[in-house]
Amino acid sequence: MRHGMPVNAINRVDGAVQLNESLCVSCKLCGIACPFGAIEFSGSRPLHIPANANTPKAPPAPPAPARVSTLLDWVPGVRAIAVKCDLCSFDEQGPACVRMCRLKRYTWWITRISPAPANVNVS
């Protein structure tokens, strides 16, 4: 357990912090510990919820108020996975936001925070 995290889902690779979403156990400790607030949580509902799942003794859970942080929010049946932008480190073409933005708004920001790989044109 490194830095209070129960699994090694977050590692530093070539100077960049990368998150392995497949190892995430939804503890949300990384989001609490991140000093930059760069880690968000996203999840999806189960594909099938039986019709008889909600009974008078187990009514559906009310939605969380909008003012509740994603760190505190919890919805039954939803596994919240930690998500962090890694500038598409898995893609040799570089960040998808840079390639797809017609106005080239991301170009300046991305090149300031991370030099582009030699084979990527960000102009």
Secondary structure, DSSP 8 states (H G I E B T S, - for coil): -BTTBSS--EEEETTEEEE-GGG--S--HHHHH-TT---EEE----S---GGG-BTTB-------TTS-TTT---TT---EEE---TTTT-TT--HHHHH-TT-HHHHHHHHHS---TT----
